[in-house]
Amino acid sequence: MSVLTGGPGTGKSTVAGIIADQFDIVVGMAVSGKATNVLSHNLNESCHHAHVECRTVASVLWNMDSVVGGISRKGSDTLVIVDEASMLTEDEALHIVDMVAECNANLLFVGDDGQLPAIGSGDVLTDLIDSGIVPVARLTENHRTAADGGDIVTLAHNVREGKADPFAGIDIATSQSVSAWVARSDREMADVCVNRYLAALDRLDVQDVMLLVPFRNERVRPGSYRFASTAYLNYCIAGELESMFPDWFGDAVPGLEHKVCRPFGSDPMVRQIRVGSRVMTTRNFFPRIDRRSLKASPRVANGSTGTITGFDAHRRPSGVTLSSVMVAYDDPDIGEVIVDSDHVHDLELAYATTVHKAQGSEYDTVILGLPTSYGRPRDSVVRHEPFMSRELVYTAMTRARRHLDIVGDIDAFVRQPLEPRGRRQTQFVELLQDARTGLLRA
C-alpha cells in the first residue's frame, strides 16, 4: 500500500499510469462518476499491456463479492488504484482495504491532501500521509502551460500556501485561464455569476460548466437572505435557459418544483423542473430494476448529476400523480435509471452547486462565486465568513480544467489570506502508529 499525492497539474495521473502499467490487472475506482471516467481514460491511455477496469467506489462496494472473486481468479499481480482519495470516508476506506487484503493485491491511494476532507467521517488521505507508516510520493512541479490552465494551478497553489497576494505570478489582464469579476454586493455577485455561466455556454455543453458557491440555502434566519446560494442561482439560471434555449426542454414534471424564498415578501418563487433539466441527487438510493433489461443499477450516490429524459404520471380525479422520473446520469456505471416516487423529491436543479458537492468532479469551466460578506470589514479588519476556508476555495478552484471565473469582492480576497480549516480529530494517525509499534514488538 502506498500514497501518491500532489496538486493539480503535477502529474499524478501520468505517474499513476506508469505505475499501473507494471501490473497485469488494474482496478481503478473513485467516489464520483466523473472522476471515475477521467481515471478510466487516463489509465487506458497509459497502460499498454495491463487489463484496466474502472468503477465507482459505490459500484465496487455494491458488487463486492463479484469484484473480489474476479481479482482472486486473475492472480496476485493486481493493482487497485483509488483516485480522489481525499473524498473517502473511513467506512469506505475500511471496506476497500479489507477487499484488497483478501485478494492479496496492491493498493495505491491517489489524491490531493490540500482539498476538503470527505463529507462523511474521517480524513483518510491526510491521516495516512501524516502517520509516517505508509510510503508517500509527493509531486510538486506544475507541468501545465498558461494556455492549458496553468494559471489556475498557480492561483490555487497561492491560496493553499496562504500567500499575501493570491494572484502573484499571474497577469490577470492577459491570462487565458483565470479572470476576475468585481461584485460589491451578493445580489450583484449572483447577477454576474449567471451572466458568466450563460456566456460559457456559447462554447461549451451545459455539463462542462458549473457555478460553485459555498452555500446551499438562500435563507438562514429572518431578515437575512443569501443571493450567493445554489437555491437562488439555480432558480435564475433555469429561467434564463428556458427562455434562451426552449428546444432543450420538454414538458414540466408534475409535482417536481424548485422553490426559493423571495428576497422580500412571503410567497416563494417557483420554477417547474422539466424534461431536459439538469438535476442532482441529494440522497443515496438504489434505483428500481428496469423491467426492459432486468438489470439493477448500482447505488446512485449523493451528488450524482444527470438530465431528466422522461416521467411517468397518472391522472386521477384529485389531479396528476407522479409515479417515476427517468434520469440519464453522467456516470456510465449508472446510466439511465428509473427514479421512483420515493426518491423523485431528492432531485434538485444542478446548474449551480456547493463546493462540497462538486468535489471529485472536474469541469472545463468553473464560475466561483465568493460571497461579498466574505470580505466585509468589521472594526477596520477584513474578516471572512466562518464557512470560508483555504481548503474550500482551493478545492473549488481545482475543479476547473481550462478556465476559472472568480466573482466577488476581489479586493477583500487579495487583502486578507484565508485561514486553513481545523484538523479533524480522528485519532487514526495514533491508531496506525500504535498498531505498528505493537507489530514491531511482537
C-alpha positions in Angstrom: 0.0 0.0 0.0 1.3 3.5 -0.8 0.1 7.1 -1.4 0.7 9.4 -4.4 -0.2 13.0 -3.7 0.2 16.4 -5.3 -1.7 19.4 -6.5 -3.3 19.9 -9.9 -1.0 19.7 -12.9 1.8 18.0 -11.0 1.4 14.7 -13.0 -0.4 12.4 -10.6 -2.4 10.8 -13.5 0.8 10.3 -15.5 2.7 8.7 -12.7 -0.2 6.6 -11.6 -0.5 5.3 -15.3 3.2 4.5 -15.4 2.9 2.5 -12.1 -0.2 0.8 -13.3 1.4 -0.5 -16.5 3.8 -2.6 -14.4 0.9 -4.8 -13.4 -1.2 -7.3 -15.4 -4.5 -6.3 -13.9 -5.5 -2.8 -12.8 -8.8 -2.0 -11.0 -9.4 1.7 -10.7 -12.1 3.4 -8.6 -13.2 6.9 -7.5 -16.0 8.2 -5.4 -17.7 10.3 -8.1 -18.7 9.1 -11.6 -16.9 11.9 -13.4 -13.7 11.2 -11.6 -14.1 7.5 -12.5 -14.5 8.4 -16.2 -11.3 10.5 -16.1 -9.4 7.8 -14.3 -10.5 5.2 -16.8 -9.5 7.4 -19.8 -6.1 8.1 -18.3 -5.3 4.5 -17.4 -6.4 3.1 -20.7 -4.1 5.6 -22.5 -1.2 4.8 -20.2 -1.4 1.0 -19.9 -0.2 -0.8 -22.9 -0.4 -4.4 -21.7 -2.3 -4.2 -18.4 -6.1 -5.0 -18.4 -7.9 -2.0 -16.9 -11.3 -1.9 -15.3 -12.7 1.2 -13.6 -15.8 1.6 -11.5 -17.1 4.0 -8.9 -16.5 3.2 -5.2 -20.3 2.8 -4.7 -20.4 0.2 -7.6 -17.4 -1.7 -6.1 -18.9 -1.9 -2.6 -22.3 -2.8 -4.0 -20.8 -5.7 -6.0 -18.0 -6.6 -3.5 -18.3 -10.4 -3.9 -18.0 -10.4 -7.6 -15.1 -7.9 -7.6 -13.2 -9.9 -5.0 -13.9 -13.1 -7.0 -12.7 -11.5 -10.2 -9.5 -10.2 -8.7 -8.8 -13.5 -7.0 -9.2 -15.5 -10.2 -6.8 -13.2 -12.0 -4.0 -13.7 -9.6 -2.0 -11.5 -7.2 -0.3 -9.3 -9.9 -3.1 -6.8 -9.5 -3.1 -3.1 -8.6 -6.1 -1.3 -7.1 -6.0 2.5 -7.6 -8.2 4.8 -5.6 -8.3 8.2 -7.2 -9.5 11.4 -5.4 -8.8 9.6 -2.2 -9.3 12.8 -0.1 -13.1 12.1 -0.6 -13.0 8.6 1.0 -14.8 8.2 4.3 -13.4 5.9 7.0 -16.0 3.2 6.3 -15.3 3.2 2.5 -11.6 3.0 3.1 -12.1 0.1 5.5 -14.0 -1.9 3.0 -11.5 -1.2 0.2 -8.5 -2.2 2.4 -10.3 -5.4 3.5 -11.1 -6.2 -0.1 -7.5 -5.7 -1.3 -6.1 -7.7 1.6 -8.5 -10.6 0.9 -7.4 -10.6 -2.8 -3.6 -10.3 -2.0 -3.5 -7.3 -4.3 -1.6 -4.0 -4.2 -3.2 -0.7 -3.3 -2.4 2.9 -4.4 -4.2 5.9 -3.0 -4.0 8.9 -5.3 -5.2 12.4 -4.2 -4.6 16.0 -3.2 -4.4 16.4 0.6 -5.0 20.2 0.2 -8.6 19.6 -0.7 -11.6 19.3 1.6 -12.0 16.0 3.5 -14.9 13.7 2.9 -18.4 14.8 3.7 -18.7 11.8 5.9 -16.4 10.8 8.8 -12.7 10.8 8.7 -9.8 12.4 6.9 -8.2 9.3 5.5 -5.7 10.6 2.9 -4.2 13.2 5.3 -4.1 10.8 8.1 -2.3 8.2 6.0 0.3 10.8 4.9 0.8 12.2 8.4 1.2 8.7 10.0 4.6 8.0 8.5 3.5 4.4 8.2 2.6 4.3 4.5 5.2 5.2 1.8 4.2 8.6 0.3 5.4 10.2 -3.0 4.6 13.9 -3.2 4.7 15.6 -6.6 5.3 19.4 -6.5 6.2 20.7 -10.0 3.5 22.2 -12.2 3.6 20.9 -15.7 0.6 22.8 -17.2 1.1 25.7 -19.6 -0.7 29.0 -19.2 -2.9 28.1 -22.2 -3.8 24.8 -20.6 -5.0 26.1 -17.3 -1.6 26.7 -15.8 -2.6 30.0 -14.2 -5.4 28.1 -12.4 -2.8 25.9 -10.8 -0.7 28.9 -9.8 -3.6 30.6 -8.2 -4.7 27.5 -6.4 -1.2 26.9 -5.1 -1.0 30.5 -3.8 -4.3 30.1 -2.0 -3.2 26.8 -0.4 0.1 28.4 0.8 -1.8 31.4 2.2 0.3 33.9 0.2 -0.4 37.6 0.7 -1.4 38.1 -2.9 -3.2 35.0 -4.4 -2.7 36.5 -7.9 1.1 36.6 -7.6 2.7 35.3 -10.8 -0.5 35.8 -12.8 -1.2 38.6 -15.3 -4.9 38.7 -14.7 -5.4 41.2 -17.7 -3.9 38.7 -20.2 -4.5 35.3 -18.6 -6.2 32.8 -20.8 -7.4 30.6 -18.0 -8.2 32.9 -15.0 -10.4 36.0 -14.9 -11.8 38.1 -12.0 -15.1 40.0 -11.9 -15.8 42.5 -9.2 -19.1 42.5 -7.4 -19.8 44.8 -4.4 -22.9 43.0 -3.1 -24.2 39.5 -3.0 -27.0 40.4 -5.5 -24.6 41.8 -7.9 -22.4 38.7 -7.5 -25.4 36.5 -8.3 -26.2 38.5 -11.5 -22.6 38.4 -12.7 -22.3 34.7 -12.0 -25.4 33.9 -14.0 -24.1 36.1 -16.9 -20.7 34.3 -16.9 -22.5 30.9 -16.8 -24.6 31.8 -19.9 -21.6 33.2 -21.7 -19.7 29.9 -21.2 -22.5 28.0 -23.0 -21.5 29.8 -26.2 -18.6 27.5 -26.5 -19.3 24.5 -24.2 -22.0 22.0 -23.4 -24.0 22.5 -20.3 -22.4 19.5 -18.5 -19.0 21.1 -19.0 -19.8 24.3 -17.0 -20.5 24.6 -13.3 -21.2 27.5 -10.9 -19.8 26.9 -7.5 -20.7 28.8 -4.3 -20.2 27.8 -0.6 -23.8 27.9 0.5 -26.9 25.9 -0.4 -29.8 27.7 1.3 -30.9 31.1 0.4 -32.5 32.0 3.9 -30.5 31.4 7.1 -32.6 33.4 9.5 -35.4 36.0 9.4 -34.2 39.2 7.8 -31.1 37.5 6.2 -31.0 36.5 2.6 -28.3 34.8 0.6 -28.3 35.6 -3.1 -24.9 33.6 -3.1 -26.8 30.3 -2.7 -27.3 27.4 -5.0 -31.1 27.6 -4.4 -31.3 31.2 -5.7 -28.7 30.8 -8.5 -30.3 27.6 -9.9 -33.7 29.3 -10.0 -32.2 32.2 -12.0 -30.2 30.0 -14.4 -33.1 27.6 -15.1 -35.3 30.5 -16.1 -32.7 32.1 -18.4 -32.0 28.7 -20.1 -35.7 28.0 -20.7 -36.0 31.5 -22.3 -32.8 31.2 -24.4 -33.0 27.5 -25.4 -36.7 26.4 -25.4 -35.8 23.4 -27.6 -33.7 21.9 -24.8 -36.7 21.4 -22.6 -39.9 19.3 -22.7 -42.9 19.1 -20.5 -42.9 20.1 -16.9 -42.6 17.1 -14.5 -45.9 17.2 -12.4 -45.3 18.0 -8.8 -41.5 18.5 -9.2 -40.7 22.1 -8.4 -37.8 24.2 -7.4 -38.9 26.7 -4.7 -37.0 29.6 -3.5 -37.9 32.2 -0.8 -38.3 35.7 -2.1 -35.8 38.3 -1.1 -38.6 40.5 0.0 -42.1 39.1 0.7 -43.6 35.8 1.9 -44.7 33.8 -1.1 -41.9 31.6 -2.6 -40.7 31.8 -6.2 -41.4 28.6 -8.0 -39.7 27.1 -11.1 -41.1 23.9 -12.7 -38.4 21.2 -13.3 -38.8 19.9 -16.8 -37.7 17.2 -19.1 -34.3 18.3 -20.2 -33.4 19.9 -16.8 -30.1 19.2 -15.3 -30.6 17.6 -11.8 -28.6 16.3 -8.9 -29.5 13.6 -6.5 -29.3 14.8 -2.8 -29.5 11.4 -1.1 -28.1 7.9 -1.8 -30.6 5.3 -3.1 -30.8 2.2 -5.2 -32.9 2.7 -8.3 -35.7 0.4 -9.4 -34.9 -2.5 -11.6 -35.5 -1.7 -15.3 -38.1 -4.2 -16.4 -36.8 -4.0 -20.0 -33.3 -5.1 -19.2 -34.0 -6.8 -15.8 -30.8 -5.1 -14.7 -30.3 -3.3 -11.3 -28.0 -0.3 -11.4 -25.6 0.4 -8.6 -26.3 2.8 -5.9 -26.9 6.4 -7.1 -24.7 8.4 -4.8 -25.5 11.8 -3.2 -24.2 14.4 -5.6 -24.7 12.4 -8.9 -25.8 14.6 -11.8 -27.8 13.9 -14.9 -30.5 15.0 -17.2 -34.2 14.2 -16.9 -35.3 12.3 -20.0 -38.9 11.5 -19.2 -41.5 10.7 -16.5 -44.5 8.5 -15.7 -47.6 10.1 -14.2 -51.2 9.1 -13.7 -54.3 11.3 -14.0 -56.7 10.8 -11.2 -59.8 12.8 -10.1 -57.8 14.5 -7.5 -55.1 15.5 -10.1 -52.0 14.2 -11.7 -49.8 11.9 -9.6 -46.1 11.5 -10.4 -45.0 7.8 -10.4 -41.4 8.0 -11.5 -38.8 10.0 -13.4 -36.3 8.8 -15.9 -32.8 10.3 -15.4 -29.8 9.8 -17.6 -26.9 10.1 -15.2 -23.5 11.3 -16.3 -21.9 8.3 -14.5 -21.8 5.4 -17.1 -21.9 2.9 -14.3 -25.4 4.2 -13.5 -26.7 5.2 -16.9 -30.4 5.9 -17.4 -32.4 4.7 -14.5 -35.9 5.0 -13.1 -36.2 7.2 -10.0 -39.4 6.1 -8.3 -41.8 8.2 -6.3 -39.9 7.6 -3.0 -36.8 9.5 -4.4 -38.0 11.9 -7.0 -38.1 14.7 -4.5 -34.4 14.1 -3.7 -33.7 15.6 -7.2 -32.8 19.3 -7.4 -31.6 21.6 -10.2 -27.8 21.3 -10.8 -26.6 24.3 -12.8 -25.0 25.6 -9.6 -23.9 23.5 -6.7 -21.8 23.8 -3.5 -18.1 23.2 -3.4 -18.6 20.1 -1.3 -21.0 18.5 -3.8 -18.6 19.3 -6.7 -15.6 17.6 -5.0 -14.3 14.8 -7.1 -15.7 16.3 -10.4 -13.9 18.4 -12.9 -15.4 20.9 -15.4 -13.9 22.7 -18.4 -15.1 26.0 -16.9 -15.9 26.9 -13.3 -17.5 30.1 -12.1 -16.6 30.6 -8.5 -18.9 33.0 -6.5 -17.3 34.4 -3.4 -20.0 36.0 -1.2 -19.3 39.7 -0.6 -19.8 39.2 3.1 -16.7 37.0 2.8 -14.6 40.2 3.0 -16.9 42.6 4.8 -14.7 44.8 7.1 -15.6 44.9 10.8 -13.6 47.0 13.2 -11.4 48.0 10.3 -10.3 44.4 9.9 -11.3 42.2 6.9 -12.9 39.1 8.3 -14.1 36.1 6.3 -17.3 34.1 6.6 -16.6 31.3 9.1 -17.5 28.7 6.5 -14.9 30.1 4.0 -11.6 28.2 4.4 -8.4 27.9 2.5 -9.3 24.3 1.6 -12.8 25.2 0.4 -11.6 27.8 -2.1 -8.6 25.7 -3.1 -11.0 22.8 -3.8 -13.3 25.0 -5.8 -10.5 26.4 -8.0 -9.1 23.0 -8.7 -12.4 21.8 -10.2 -11.6 23.9 -13.3 -9.6 22.3 -16.1 -9.3 25.2 -18.6 -11.0 28.3 -17.3 -11.9 29.8 -13.9 -14.0 32.9 -13.4 -13.8 34.4 -9.9 -16.7 36.7 -9.0 -17.0 38.7 -5.8 -15.1 41.2 -3.7 -11.8 40.7 -5.3 -10.1 43.4 -3.2 -11.0 41.6 0.0 -9.8 38.3 -1.5 -6.4 39.9 -2.1 -6.2 41.9 1.2 -6.8 39.0 3.6 -5.5 35.5 3.1 -7.8 32.7 4.0 -7.3 30.7 7.2 -6.9 26.9 7.0 -9.6 24.7 8.4 -9.1 22.9 11.7 -7.9 19.3 11.5 -10.5 16.6 12.2 -9.8 14.8 15.4 -10.0 11.2 14.1 -7.2 9.5 16.2 -6.5 7.5 13.0 -2.8 8.6 13.0 -2.3 7.5 16.6 -4.0 4.2 16.0 -1.8 3.4 13.0 1.3 4.3 14.9 0.3 2.2 17.9 -0.6 -0.7 15.7 2.8 -0.5 14.0 4.6 -0.3 17.4 2.7 -3.4 18.6 3.6 -5.4 15.4 7.3 -4.4 15.8 7.3 -5.6 19.5 5.6 -8.8 18.5 
